Amino acid sequence: VAANHLLGNIFTKEDLVRFAMNGEKVASGVKHADNITPCIYGGVTLIRSIFPLDIVPLAAPPLFVTVVHPQIEVKTSDARQILRKEVLLKDAIRQWGNVAGLVSGFLKNDYGLISRSLEDVIIEPVRSILIPGFDEVKNSCREAGALGGGISGSGPSIFMLSEHESIAKQVEIIMKNIYEKLGIDYKTYVTTIGSRGVKIM
C-alpha cells in the first residue's frame, strides 16, 4: 500500500490483493486471499473465487469483535495438514446453508440469522483440537450473549461477535478467566469491524 502510494496509486485494491497472495504462498504454501482482502478493502468481504479472483464487499450491521490470542504457536502448514481431504455431502450442505445464511444476515442486518449461521461444521471441528480451551471459550461466550464466533484464520486466535459493546466486554472477561485457569498466557482485544481498510497515516 505504501509503495503503491509512492507510485501514485497505479494499482487497484484487487491488484494489491493479488500481490499479497504471492506472499501468502511463501508463508503458508498456498495462495489465498482470506487474510489480506478485508485488510485492504475494509469491512466484511466475500471471496467468491480465487482463480479467477472475485471479491465482493458486503454491507454489515454494527458488530463488536472480541478476540483472544493464546500465546501458543499453531503453524498454518500443520493446521492445513490435519484437514480432511473429503467432506461428507450432508456436512457440505449444512456449511453452504450457513455461508448463505451469514451473508444474508449481514445484508439484512439480522443479528439472529447471523448468530444461527456462525457455525463451521467442516474446518473448526478439526482445527479446534489444536487450541486449548476452544470449546469452553466458544460455549461460555455464547451463553453470555455473544452472537457466535470461531477460529481466526488457522488459529490460535478465537473471535466472537457481539451486537453490543457491553456483551463484547463481558466476553473478554470470560476469555481471560478461561486462559488464566488454563495457565496459558494470552492477549485480548475488543474492537469494531473497520470499514475503511488499510490507509496511509
VOBA-912780 format. One line per 5 residues: number of its first residue (from 1); for each residue x, y, z of N, C-alpha, C, O, CB. Coordinates in pm, 1 decimal. Each point is the difference from the previous one (the first is absolute). Glycine has a CB too. Example, Ala and Ser with C-alpha at 12.3 -4.5 7.8 and 13.67 -1.06 7.14 Angstrom:
1) 1319.0,-569.0,780.0,-89.0,119.0,0.0,90.0,120.0,0.0,103.6,-1.9,66.5,-292.8,-115.4,58.1  154.2,222.3,-196.6,82.0,119.0,6.0,-77.0,109.0,73.0,50.9,110.8,16.9,67.5,-173.6,-231.4
! end
This chain:
1) 83.6,-118.9,0.0,-83.6,118.9,0.0,88.0,125.2,0.0,-25.7,94.7,-74.3,-157.3,-220.1,196.2  286.9,124.9,-38.0,90.6,114.6,5.1,73.3,17.3,-132.6,13.7,111.8,-49.7,13.9,-145.7,296.7  19.4,-76.8,-304.1,69.6,7.2,-128.8,-94.5,50.0,-108.6,38.8,80.8,-84.4,113.3,-268.5,154.3  -275.6,139.6,-67.6,-99.5,44.2,-97.2,-25.4,150.0,13.2,-16.3,70.0,-99.9,-89.4,-298.0,104.8  102.6,276.2,118.2,-19.2,143.5,24.8,114.9,80.9,-60.8,-22.4,103.3,-63.1,-102.9,-156.3,276.1
6) 247.7,5.3,-193.7,116.6,70.0,-54.7,1.2,-2.2,-152.6,55.4,89.4,-64.0,71.9,-149.6,270.0  -189.1,-43.2,-263.4,-6.0,-12.4,-146.1,-119.7,73.0,-60.2,-22.6,-5.6,-120.9,137.2,-213.8,141.9  -191.3,287.9,64.2,-115.9,73.8,-50.4,-126.5,-82.4,-6.7,-89.4,29.3,-79.4,245.6,106.9,-49.0  -164.8,-240.7,212.4,-119.0,-86.2,6.4,-37.8,-56.5,-137.4,-114.8,8.8,-43.4,34.2,125.9,238.5  179.2,-192.1,-261.2,-23.9,-56.4,-133.2,-65.3,-138.1,5.9,-50.5,-49.2,-100.9,246.6,178.4,18.3
11) -195.3,-191.6,200.7,-58.6,-133.0,13.1,-133.2,7.3,73.5,-16.4,78.3,93.7,245.8,-180.0,-93.9  -323.7,19.6,-43.1,-130.7,-6.7,65.3,9.4,-83.9,127.2,100.7,-66.2,24.8,-216.3,91.3,-248.0  9.9,-21.5,302.8,-4.5,-84.3,119.5,11.4,-147.3,-37.9,66.0,-77.7,68.9,-207.4,249.7,48.0  76.9,-209.4,-226.7,7.9,-139.6,-43.9,142.7,-36.7,-39.1,45.5,-110.8,28.4,-283.3,122.8,-107.5  308.5,80.0,14.1,140.9,-23.8,-33.1,81.2,-25.9,126.9,82.1,-91.7,4.5,-104.5,238.1,-208.8
16) -1.3,-64.9,307.2,74.5,-14.6,125.0,-27.5,-135.2,64.8,89.9,-61.4,57.5,-98.3,309.5,-25.3  -116.3,-294.0,-41.8,-33.1,-132.5,53.4,77.6,-107.4,-75.1,53.9,-92.1,61.4,-283.8,172.6,4.0  235.9,-69.3,-196.8,74.1,-98.8,-79.8,147.5,-4.3,40.9,58.3,-107.7,12.9,-217.9,144.3,-204.3  219.4,81.2,211.8,139.9,4.1,42.5,16.6,-69.6,134.8,92.1,-79.3,19.7,-58.6,294.8,-146.1  -124.0,-184.4,218.1,9.5,-55.9,135.4,-21.3,-150.9,0.6,54.6,-70.2,85.1,-135.2,287.9,6.2
21) 1.7,-267.6,-185.4,-22.0,-144.3,-8.2,130.4,-74.0,-26.0,17.7,-112.9,45.9,-249.6,154.4,-129.6  322.9,21.0,10.9,131.0,-62.1,-22.2,77.1,-10.1,130.9,70.7,-97.9,24.1,-66.4,188.0,-258.4  -18.5,11.8,318.5,62.3,-5.7,132.1,-59.7,-108.8,86.2,71.2,-66.6,75.1,-24.8,308.4,-91.4  -178.2,-260.5,5.7,-66.0,-106.7,75.6,51.3,-136.9,-43.8,13.7,-91.0,81.8,-217.8,235.6,-55.8  232.5,-158.8,-155.9,52.2,-128.2,-48.2,135.9,-29.4,61.4,29.2,-114.1,35.7,-154.8,143.4,-250.2
26) 208.9,73.9,226.8,131.2,-17.5,62.7,-16.6,-37.1,147.1,71.9,-85.5,51.7,29.8,251.3,-212.6  -197.3,-100.7,228.1,-17.6,-19.8,144.4,-66.1,-132.7,33.8,38.4,-66.1,96.5,-54.3,311.5,-72.6  -84.8,-285.0,-104.1,-77.9,-117.9,37.8,-1.5,-110.0,-105.1,-54.1,-108.0,23.9,-84.2,258.5,110.5  197.2,-124.0,-250.6,3.7,-101.7,-104.0,-118.5,2.8,-93.8,-4.9,-77.1,-95.8,132.2,-58.8,251.4  -223.9,224.4,-129.4,-121.5,6.4,-81.5,-34.5,146.1,-27.9,5.9,84.2,89.5,-90.2,-302.3,9.4
31) 48.2,247.4,-224.4,-49.7,133.7,-32.2,-143.5,11.7,50.3,-88.2,-72.6,-45.7,239.6,89.1,-158.5  -174.4,73.4,296.8,-137.5,23.2,45.0,-16.2,146.8,33.9,98.0,72.1,18.4,-117.3,-307.9,70.3  -106.0,279.2,-80.7,-27.7,143.4,15.4,-83.1,32.4,122.9,-40.0,114.9,18.5,52.5,-95.7,-263.2  -39.2,-118.1,329.1,-94.4,23.5,109.5,54.7,91.0,108.6,-78.0,62.5,71.8,-16.8,-284.0,-119.3  226.4,231.1,61.9,57.0,90.2,100.7,14.1,142.3,-52.8,-40.2,96.1,65.6,162.1,-289.8,33.1
36) -65.0,205.6,-216.5,37.3,132.4,-50.4,-118.2,78.6,-56.0,-0.2,122.9,6.5,223.5,-215.6,-57.2  -323.4,24.4,-3.8,-110.3,72.0,-64.9,-73.6,94.6,94.2,-15.7,117.5,-33.4,-8.8,-310.8,-118.6  -21.5,146.9,268.9,-67.9,95.7,89.0,93.3,108.5,52.1,-44.7,110.4,31.3,-110.4,-292.2,34.0  285.0,151.1,-55.7,95.6,103.4,42.7,4.9,113.8,-101.3,2.4,117.1,38.0,133.7,-291.3,81.9  -134.6,140.8,-246.5,11.2,101.3,-104.8,-134.3,67.4,-27.5,-6.5,122.0,-15.1,194.9,-252.1,-85.7
41) -294.3,51.4,94.3,-131.4,55.4,-34.4,-72.0,59.7,120.9,-76.9,95.1,-13.8,62.3,-262.6,-169.5  39.6,111.7,301.0,-75.1,40.5,117.9,-134.4,-71.2,5.9,-47.2,-54.2,-100.0,161.4,276.7,94.9  -175.0,-221.9,122.5,-132.2,-59.5,15.8,0.3,-150.7,-15.3,100.4,-66.8,24.5,-195.0,276.9,-108.1  -20.2,-262.4,42.7,-17.9,-143.4,-22.4,9.5,-25.1,-149.6,-64.4,68.7,-79.3,-82.2,-94.6,286.5  225.7,-71.4,-245.2,16.7,-30.2,-142.1,-26.7,-147.3,-26.7,35.8,-86.9,79.5,132.0,272.1,-100.1
46) -230.7,-211.0,-92.1,-22.8,-136.0,-48.2,95.5,-25.4,-115.7,2.3,75.7,-97.0,-246.9,-71.7,168.9  322.5,-109.5,-61.8,87.3,-38.7,-110.7,-70.1,-114.9,-71.4,11.0,-115.9,40.1,204.6,189.3,81.3  -287.2,-39.6,-227.0,-78.6,-101.4,-70.4,89.1,-99.1,-72.2,-33.6,-117.7,-12.6,-150.4,282.3,-14.1  298.7,-115.7,-20.9,91.2,-86.7,-74.4,142.1,54.3,12.5,20.9,121.0,9.8,-205.3,-185.8,-172.0  281.1,-25.6,161.5,141.2,38.8,0.1,54.0,5.8,-142.8,69.5,94.5,-37.2,-40.1,-198.9,264.6
51) -62.0,3.0,-306.5,44.1,-6.2,-139.5,-122.2,-20.4,-89.3,-49.0,-112.4,-11.0,275.6,18.0,79.0  -277.3,200.4,-132.4,46.8,138.9,4.6,-42.4,67.3,130.6,-98.0,-39.9,63.0,86.1,51.8,-314.2  87.0,90.1,290.4,-29.0,70.6,124.5,-129.9,79.0,-13.4,-16.4,79.6,-92.4,262.9,-64.7,143.7  -337.7,-38.0,41.5,-130.4,68.0,-1.2,-33.3,40.7,142.9,-39.8,-83.4,81.2,-40.0,-49.5,-284.4  96.3,260.6,233.5,-19.4,53.0,134.8,-130.3,78.3,5.7,-26.3,84.6,-85.5,275.9,-73.4,122.0
56) -331.4,-39.9,65.1,-128.3,68.0,16.2,-4.5,66.0,137.4,-18.1,-69.4,100.1,-96.1,-96.1,-255.0  130.2,298.5,162.7,-15.8,68.2,129.1,-146.0,-8.0,44.8,-91.2,19.8,-80.3,283.3,137.1,25.8  -213.7,-185.8,182.2,-135.4,-14.5,52.7,-30.6,108.3,102.4,84.8,37.1,81.1,-72.7,-283.7,-120.8  -134.2,296.1,34.2,-47.3,87.4,107.1,-23.7,-86.9,123.1,-32.0,-118.1,-12.8,-75.2,282.5,-152.1  122.5,-107.4,282.5,-21.7,-76.2,123.4,-50.1,94.8,107.8,35.1,117.9,0.5,145.6,-284.9,-62.2
61) -262.9,115.8,153.2,-46.4,83.7,110.5,113.6,26.0,98.1,103.0,-67.1,-6.6,-335.4,-25.1,-19.3  216.0,187.8,116.2,103.7,23.7,101.0,25.1,-126.2,82.4,-93.7,-62.1,50.2,28.2,305.1,-39.9  191.5,-279.7,2.9,38.0,-119.6,75.0,123.5,29.7,83.7,89.5,73.1,-42.4,-186.8,-222.4,-136.7  100.2,91.9,297.8,118.2,8.4,85.0,71.5,-134.1,-5.2,-62.8,-105.8,3.2,-46.5,278.1,149.0  240.6,-166.1,-160.3,81.7,-120.3,-12.1,88.6,-12.6,123.0,71.7,93.2,36.2,-74.7,-77.3,-288.7
66) -2.9,-132.0,315.9,90.0,-30.3,110.9,92.3,-112.3,-45.0,-45.8,-103.2,-49.1,-125.7,175.8,224.1  300.2,-52.0,-158.2,99.3,-98.4,-43.9,89.5,-36.8,117.3,45.0,86.7,74.9,-49.7,4.8,-310.7  29.8,-220.5,250.8,102.5,-44.6,94.4,108.0,-70.9,-80.5,-28.7,-84.5,-84.8,-139.5,61.0,276.8  292.4,59.4,-163.9,113.5,-62.6,-68.6,84.3,-73.5,103.3,85.8,60.7,64.1,-84.3,119.0,-244.4  -24.9,-310.8,197.3,85.4,-77.8,91.0,144.2,4.1,-50.2,24.5,-8.2,-120.4,-218.7,-143.8,181.8
71) 287.5,164.4,29.0,141.0,12.0,-38.2,60.6,-138.3,-24.9,92.1,-44.0,68.8,-73.0,256.9,65.7  -74.6,-278.5,-235.1,50.8,-128.8,-46.2,17.2,10.5,-151.1,-53.9,91.1,-62.8,-59.9,-220.5,253.5  188.0,37.0,-248.4,21.8,3.5,-144.5,-81.4,-108.5,-68.3,6.3,-117.1,37.6,224.3,209.0,-2.3  -306.8,-51.7,-135.8,-67.5,-94.8,-87.9,47.3,32.3,-141.0,-38.5,102.2,-56.7,-167.2,-126.0,210.4  288.4,-62.3,-210.1,51.6,24.3,-134.5,-110.5,-22.9,-102.5,-71.9,-99.7,5.2,303.8,31.5,67.6
76) -243.8,162.5,-165.9,-101.7,-12.0,-104.1,17.2,-129.7,-77.5,-98.3,-65.0,-35.4,87.2,314.5,17.6  135.4,-287.2,-8.7,25.5,-123.5,-74.8,-52.1,-121.3,76.3,-56.8,-91.2,-60.1,259.3,196.5,-44.3  -183.6,-107.0,237.0,-51.1,-110.8,81.5,-152.2,0.2,1.9,-63.6,-105.0,-9.1,270.3,113.4,150.8  -264.7,111.7,-129.8,-145.5,11.0,6.0,-64.3,-44.4,-130.7,-113.4,-47.9,-0.5,136.6,235.6,163.4  48.5,-172.1,-273.1,-51.7,-46.4,-129.0,11.7,-151.8,-13.1,-89.0,-65.3,-54.5,152.2,285.5,-47.5
81) 46.5,-275.6,152.1,25.6,-143.0,-18.3,-103.1,-88.1,69.1,-27.5,-110.9,-45.8,268.0,164.8,28.1  -298.3,-5.1,128.7,-93.3,-85.2,73.1,-142.0,5.1,-55.9,-87.3,-73.8,45.8,227.5,108.4,155.1  -163.8,51.7,-299.4,-134.1,9.6,-57.1,-33.5,-125.2,-79.9,86.5,-61.7,-62.2,-64.9,311.4,53.2  -148.8,-285.0,12.5,-45.1,-115.4,-77.0,8.0,29.6,-149.2,-25.7,112.1,-43.8,-126.0,-180.5,232.4  187.7,-33.2,-265.7,10.9,16.0,-145.4,-136.2,-9.3,-67.4,-18.2,49.7,-111.1,248.4,-145.9,120.3
86) -325.8,32.5,57.8,-134.9,-12.9,-54.7,-100.4,45.3,104.7,23.9,-12.3,120.1,47.6,-179.0,-269.3  -183.8,243.6,102.5,-104.4,52.0,88.3,-130.4,-72.3,-30.8,-35.9,-17.6,-116.4,149.7,244.3,130.5  -183.9,-268.1,89.4,-129.0,-65.1,-19.5,-99.3,97.9,-62.2,1.6,119.1,30.9,43.5,-271.4,165.0  -131.2,101.6,-283.5,-97.1,85.6,-67.6,-89.3,72.6,100.2,-30.8,117.8,-18.1,34.7,-272.9,-178.2  -45.7,84.9,302.0,-88.7,62.9,98.6,69.5,116.6,70.1,-64.3,99.4,33.6,-51.9,-319.5,0.1
91) 247.4,208.2,-11.4,75.3,109.8,61.2,16.3,116.0,-97.5,-9.5,116.5,38.6,130.9,-281.5,105.8  -96.8,132.0,-270.9,14.0,105.0,-101.5,-129.8,78.4,-14.3,2.0,122.7,-10.4,168.2,-261.9,-111.1  -282.6,68.8,121.0,-130.0,66.6,-12.3,-24.2,92.9,118.7,-45.8,113.0,-16.9,-43.5,-309.9,-112.1  120.2,148.6,248.0,-18.1,82.7,119.9,91.7,122.4,-3.4,-40.8,110.4,36.2,-23.6,-315.8,94.2  189.1,184.5,-174.4,95.6,110.9,-6.4,-44.5,104.4,-102.0,6.2,119.8,27.6,178.7,-276.2,39.0
96) -229.4,112.6,-183.6,-47.8,93.9,-102.1,-118.9,80.5,52.5,-11.2,119.9,-25.4,90.5,-275.9,-156.1  -167.0,88.8,254.6,-113.8,70.1,59.0,44.5,106.2,98.6,-56.5,109.3,4.3,-80.5,-313.7,-34.2  238.8,172.0,109.6,51.4,97.1,96.8,66.8,119.2,-68.4,-15.3,113.8,44.4,47.5,-300.5,118.1  41.6,160.7,-270.0,62.8,110.1,-74.1,-107.1,91.8,-58.3,8.5,122.2,11.4,189.9,-268.6,-66.1  -299.1,85.9,-7.8,-108.7,79.9,-57.3,-74.1,76.4,109.3,-37.4,115.7,-18.9,13.4,-282.0,-168.0
101) 2.9,101.1,300.9,-68.7,65.1,111.0,79.8,115.7,56.5,-56.4,104.0,34.1,-52.2,-319.5,18.4  240.5,198.0,-42.4,84.8,106.2,54.4,-0.3,122.3,-91.8,-14.0,113.2,46.4,158.2,-286.6,65.4  -128.6,149.9,-241.6,-2.9,111.2,-95.5,-135.7,69.8,4.5,-6.9,122.9,1.7,172.6,-242.9,-149.6  -272.9,42.1,149.7,-134.3,58.5,6.7,-19.6,78.0,129.3,-60.9,106.9,0.0,-26.2,-294.3,-141.0  138.9,133.6,251.0,-11.0,68.4,128.5,69.1,134.7,-1.1,-52.1,97.6,54.0,40.6,-318.0,56.9
106) 129.8,226.2,-172.6,70.4,127.7,-12.9,-82.2,98.6,-82.2,-18.2,115.0,40.0,238.5,-234.4,-22.4  -269.6,74.1,-132.2,-70.9,89.5,-91.4,-133.9,46.2,56.7,-45.4,110.4,-30.3,157.3,-225.5,-159.6  -175.2,31.6,271.9,-131.1,34.2,56.7,9.9,61.6,139.0,-102.1,32.1,60.9,5.1,-217.0,-193.9  219.6,201.7,184.1,18.3,48.7,138.3,-76.5,-86.7,99.6,-60.1,50.4,94.8,90.2,183.1,-182.1  -26.8,-363.4,64.2,-75.4,-95.9,81.2,97.3,-70.8,94.7,65.6,-97.1,-37.5,-238.9,64.1,-147.7
111) 181.1,83.6,308.9,95.3,-56.3,95.9,-32.8,-145.1,34.7,90.5,-80.3,22.7,-55.7,309.4,69.7  -162.0,-262.4,-88.4,-38.3,-137.2,29.8,48.7,-97.0,-106.0,50.1,-107.9,31.5,-248.5,194.5,88.2  183.4,-47.6,-245.6,45.4,-84.7,-110.5,152.6,-9.8,-0.4,55.7,-106.5,-26.7,-258.9,171.6,-108.2  270.1,45.7,164.4,146.1,-4.0,11.1,41.5,-100.9,106.5,90.3,-80.9,-21.2,-75.3,322.0,-51.7  -81.9,-234.9,187.0,33.0,-89.9,110.8,-21.4,-146.2,-37.8,85.0,-84.9,26.9,-147.5,265.7,133.8
116) -51.6,-209.8,-223.2,-29.9,-138.8,-37.8,96.9,-52.4,-105.8,23.4,-120.5,-9.5,-263.7,162.2,63.5  296.1,49.2,-132.9,85.4,-40.2,-111.9,148.0,-7.0,35.4,80.3,-49.0,-79.4,-247.1,151.1,-69.9  204.0,-53.5,268.0,141.1,-3.6,41.7,35.4,-139.6,50.8,27.9,-20.6,118.1,-35.2,266.7,-58.6  5.3,-339.8,-151.8,28.1,-140.3,31.2,84.3,-58.4,-112.6,-37.6,8.1,-116.9,-178.9,-31.6,248.8  328.6,-34.4,-97.2,89.2,-63.3,-96.9,5.4,-148.7,32.7,52.7,-39.7,104.0,85.6,252.9,-134.1
121) -192.9,-294.8,-58.9,-4.8,-144.4,26.5,109.7,-76.4,-74.3,6.4,-122.6,8.5,-252.5,143.4,26.6  331.9,50.1,-107.4,103.1,-66.7,-79.1,140.6,24.0,55.3,71.0,-95.7,30.8,-218.7,118.8,-230.0  188.2,101.4,212.0,136.8,32.8,41.5,14.5,2.9,152.1,92.3,-59.0,56.1,-65.3,190.9,-266.5  -119.5,-62.4,275.5,13.1,24.1,144.4,9.6,-126.7,85.0,83.4,-4.5,90.5,-209.4,211.8,-128.3  44.9,-310.5,13.1,10.2,-119.3,84.7,138.4,-65.1,-2.6,39.6,-65.8,96.1,-281.0,29.9,-136.3
126) 314.8,54.3,-69.8,132.8,-59.8,-12.6,107.0,91.9,58.9,82.5,-43.2,80.6,-158.1,-79.0,-286.9  73.6,248.3,165.7,105.0,92.7,44.1,-12.5,39.9,146.7,99.4,35.7,63.2,-89.5,48.5,-295.4  -129.3,-89.9,285.7,-19.5,44.8,138.7,76.9,-85.8,100.0,28.1,44.8,111.1,-253.0,39.3,-176.1  259.1,-207.2,26.4,73.8,-86.5,92.8,142.1,52.3,23.8,65.9,-40.0,95.9,-202.7,-156.2,-174.0  183.7,285.8,-9.9,133.1,58.7,16.4,-1.0,120.0,94.8,105.6,53.7,33.5,-49.4,-131.6,-263.5
131) -176.3,120.1,273.4,-13.0,121.9,80.7,-56.1,-35.6,137.1,-119.5,-27.4,11.7,84.5,167.5,-219.6  117.8,-140.4,311.4,-49.4,-30.6,134.7,-110.7,97.0,40.7,10.9,120.8,-21.0,215.0,-212.5,82.7  -332.3,37.2,-3.3,-107.6,83.5,51.4,-99.9,47.2,-103.1,-90.7,76.4,32.9,247.9,-7.1,136.2  -142.8,-112.9,-293.8,-86.2,53.4,-105.8,-148.5,-22.0,28.6,-78.5,94.7,-2.0,262.9,-136.3,-159.5  -222.4,-82.4,188.0,-142.3,-30.0,20.1,-57.4,76.1,118.5,-112.2,50.1,-6.5,149.4,-275.9,-91.5
136) 39.5,234.6,206.2,-48.0,71.6,118.2,-18.3,148.1,-30.8,-98.7,60.6,41.6,214.5,-226.8,106.7  -21.3,224.0,-220.8,-11.7,141.3,-37.2,-124.9,22.6,-84.1,-80.0,88.8,29.3,330.1,-64.7,-22.1  -266.3,-103.7,-110.3,-112.1,22.3,-91.7,-134.0,-19.3,69.9,-90.2,82.7,-13.9,234.2,-157.8,-175.9  -157.1,-32.9,264.3,-127.4,-28.1,66.1,-31.4,102.2,108.5,-113.6,46.1,10.7,146.7,-287.9,-59.2  66.1,277.2,128.5,-22.5,94.7,109.7,-33.8,139.0,-52.7,-83.8,69.7,57.1,240.9,-201.6,85.9
141) -92.6,171.6,-250.4,-25.5,132.9,-56.4,-138.4,8.1,-63.6,-66.4,103.3,8.0,311.7,-76.3,-48.1  -288.5,-135.2,-22.5,-135.7,0.1,-56.3,-103.3,4.7,111.6,-101.9,68.0,-12.0,182.4,-197.3,-188.1  -54.7,58.5,306.7,-92.6,3.1,113.4,-9.4,140.0,60.0,-102.8,37.1,56.8,156.2,-277.2,-9.3  54.8,318.2,-60.6,2.8,136.2,54.3,-64.0,101.7,-94.4,-10.5,117.9,33.6,217.8,-178.5,90.3  -249.7,15.6,-241.4,-70.2,89.4,-91.2,69.7,31.2,-130.3,-54.6,73.0,-82.7,-41.5,20.0,280.7
146) 216.2,-146.7,-219.0,67.5,21.7,-128.5,-79.7,-66.8,-111.5,-64.0,-103.0,21.3,289.3,114.6,93.8  -220.9,47.5,-232.9,-71.0,-57.4,-114.0,62.3,-132.2,-42.4,-70.3,-91.3,-43.3,7.7,321.2,-31.7  192.6,-239.8,87.2,72.9,-119.4,-41.1,138.8,40.5,-44.2,38.3,116.6,9.8,-251.2,-232.3,-78.8  287.5,18.8,20.6,136.4,29.1,-42.4,68.9,-125.8,-45.7,-64.6,-96.6,-40.4,74.8,287.6,198.5  121.5,-189.4,-151.6,74.5,-116.3,-44.8,149.1,26.4,1.8,48.9,87.0,72.0,-241.9,-154.1,-212.7
151) 264.0,-10.0,59.9,145.3,11.7,-8.5,34.1,110.3,-99.4,-55.8,5.9,-109.5,87.1,-251.7,166.8  59.5,331.4,-18.5,48.0,103.7,-91.4,112.8,-58.8,-83.9,105.5,-35.7,52.3,-170.0,221.7,109.6  41.3,-195.5,-292.0,98.7,-61.0,-88.8,23.7,-144.8,36.9,-94.8,-76.5,17.4,202.4,298.4,-49.6  19.1,-260.0,44.1,32.4,-137.1,39.2,22.6,-10.8,150.5,36.5,-106.5,49.8,64.9,68.6,-275.4  -123.1,148.7,298.9,18.2,0.1,143.8,136.3,55.1,37.1,81.0,31.9,-87.1,-234.5,-227.0,105.9
156) 178.5,206.2,111.0,-82.9,-44.0,112.1,-101.8,103.4,49.2,-71.8,-26.2,96.5,261.8,-115.3,-32.5  -197.6,259.4,-129.2,-94.5,101.6,47.0,-143.9,-47.2,-17.5,-34.0,-68.7,-96.3,199.5,248.1,38.8  -248.7,-140.5,153.1,-143.0,-29.2,-3.3,-73.4,133.5,-0.3,32.5,88.7,79.0,-3.2,-312.1,43.4  -128.0,238.6,-210.7,-77.7,123.5,-3.5,-145.7,-28.8,35.1,-51.8,-108.1,-27.9,207.4,203.6,-146.0  -219.9,2.1,234.9,-143.1,-7.0,27.1,-62.1,132.6,-41.1,56.5,106.1,26.5,-22.8,-270.4,165.3
161) -149.9,158.7,-256.4,-72.6,119.7,-40.9,-113.0,27.6,97.7,-64.8,-92.5,48.9,123.0,49.8,-289.8  -81.7,170.3,269.0,-107.7,40.5,90.1,-72.6,119.9,-59.0,57.5,80.4,-73.4,70.1,-166.9,273.6  -255.5,96.1,-165.9,-79.5,113.2,-47.5,29.9,126.0,80.1,-6.5,111.0,-52.9,-172.6,-269.7,-19.3  212.2,141.1,200.7,19.5,114.4,88.6,139.7,-2.4,62.3,56.0,-106.9,24.5,-302.9,110.5,23.2  301.9,114.2,-22.6,133.2,11.1,58.5,5.0,-60.3,139.9,100.4,-59.9,38.5,-62.1,265.8,-173.7
166) -146.4,-190.1,211.4,-1.6,-54.0,136.3,16.0,-151.4,-1.0,67.8,-56.2,86.0,-214.0,246.0,-13.5  84.2,-255.4,-169.3,14.1,-145.6,-11.9,141.6,-34.9,-44.2,59.9,-94.9,50.7,-305.3,72.1,-106.7  298.4,99.2,-38.0,136.1,-25.6,-48.8,101.5,7.9,113.4,95.2,-78.0,4.4,-159.7,170.2,-228.2  44.0,2.3,315.3,92.8,13.6,113.0,-18.5,-112.6,101.4,96.3,-43.7,63.0,-97.4,291.9,-95.7  -123.0,-295.0,48.2,-23.5,-114.6,87.4,64.6,-125.3,-58.6,55.3,-82.9,72.4,-271.2,185.9,7.0
171) 208.0,-115.1,-210.7,65.0,-111.0,-70.0,151.0,3.2,24.0,62.5,-104.3,19.2,-244.1,107.0,-194.9  238.9,115.8,174.5,144.1,13.2,25.5,35.6,-51.1,139.2,101.1,-68.1,17.2,-92.4,265.8,-171.7  -90.7,-165.1,253.2,24.4,-46.8,137.3,-3.7,-152.3,5.9,83.3,-62.8,65.4,-184.0,274.7,26.2  3.4,-270.3,-160.5,-12.4,-146.1,-3.0,124.6,-62.7,-61.9,54.4,-97.1,52.7,-305.1,117.3,-69.6  295.2,35.5,-94.5,120.7,-51.6,-66.0,120.7,6.8,92.9,76.7,-95.6,10.9,-168.7,167.5,-232.8
176) 107.8,41.6,288.6,112.3,16.6,92.7,-5.4,-103.7,111.6,101.3,-61.2,33.7,-96.0,306.5,-85.6  -124.1,-264.9,109.1,-14.5,-94.6,110.8,35.6,-142.1,-41.9,63.4,-73.9,75.3,-241.3,219.7,20.7  136.6,-183.3,-216.2,26.7,-136.1,-47.9,149.8,-22.9,-17.7,52.2,-103.7,40.9,-275.4,100.7,-156.1  292.4,99.0,54.8,143.0,-20.6,-23.2,83.4,20.6,125.1,108.9,-56.2,11.8,-144.0,128.4,-245.0  -15.0,8.3,327.5,65.8,7.4,131.1,-6.4,-136.4,67.5,98.2,-47.6,57.0,-158.1,292.6,-34.6
181) -57.4,-306.8,-30.0,-20.2,-131.9,61.0,88.1,-106.3,-65.9,50.9,-89.9,66.9,-286.5,155.3,-10.9  252.9,-54.1,-188.2,82.5,-96.8,-72.9,149.3,25.9,17.9,82.5,-85.0,-33.5,-266.6,62.2,-132.3  218.6,139.9,218.5,140.9,33.2,18.2,71.7,31.0,-129.6,120.8,-21.0,-11.4,-122.9,-122.0,209.8  -72.3,193.3,-296.7,57.5,34.1,-130.3,-1.5,151.7,-16.3,-103.7,63.9,18.2,26.7,-284.9,-118.3  191.8,278.0,65.9,5.2,143.9,-24.9,-88.1,34.5,-119.9,-21.2,-83.4,-88.1,255.4,95.6,183.8
186) -284.7,109.4,-98.7,-94.8,38.6,-104.7,-0.8,151.3,-16.0,49.8,73.6,85.2,-191.0,-276.4,-36.7  84.5,246.5,-157.6,-32.1,140.8,-21.1,-144.3,7.1,-47.9,-45.7,-87.3,-73.8,288.3,147.6,18.6  -314.4,43.4,97.1,-138.3,16.1,-44.1,-18.9,137.6,-62.2,72.6,94.8,29.8,-151.6,-252.3,150.1  -20.4,165.2,-266.8,-32.0,124.8,-68.7,-151.3,11.4,-14.0,-68.1,-99.1,-26.8,288.7,94.5,-98.6  -272.5,124.3,143.3,-140.1,29.3,-29.7,-0.9,116.2,-98.1,58.2,105.1,26.7,-139.7,-187.5,202.4
191) 15.7,63.4,-342.0,1.7,102.6,-103.6,-126.5,-9.8,-84.5,-86.6,-83.8,25.2,338.9,79.8,-29.3  -261.6,89.5,-94.8,-106.8,-9.1,-98.9,63.5,-37.6,-133.7,122.4,-0.5,-13.6,-266.3,173.1,136.6  60.6,-203.7,-220.3,51.1,-34.4,-132.5,30.0,129.5,-74.6,-90.5,78.7,-27.6,-41.5,-296.9,22.6  259.0,239.8,-27.4,39.0,122.0,-70.4,-53.8,1.2,-141.6,20.2,-95.6,-74.9,185.0,108.9,214.6  -272.9,93.0,-177.1,-63.4,5.5,-131.6,92.5,53.0,-109.3,-26.5,-19.5,-118.6,-189.3,52.2,234.7
196) 323.7,34.2,-76.8,84.6,66.5,-99.5,111.2,-88.3,-54.4,39.2,15.3,-115.7,-90.1,196.1,229.6  101.1,-300.8,-35.3,113.3,-79.8,-44.4,130.8,73.5,22.2,2.8,105.9,62.7,-148.6,-216.1,-231.4  253.7,54.0,117.2,132.8,57.0,21.8,7.7,139.2,-62.3,-58.9,25.8,-105.0,160.7,-257.1,108.2  -27.7,321.0,63.5,8.5,137.6,-49.8,138.0,56.9,30.9,70.7,-48.7,88.2,-319.7,80.7,-56.3  285.2,70.7,-105.2,125.3,71.9,22.6,-22.9,100.6,112.0,-93.9,79.4,-5.9,166.6,-108.8,-236.8
201) 12.1,26.3,344.0,-14.8,92.0,113.5,75.5,130.7,-27.7,-0.3,90.3,83.6,-23.2,-286.9,75.2
! end
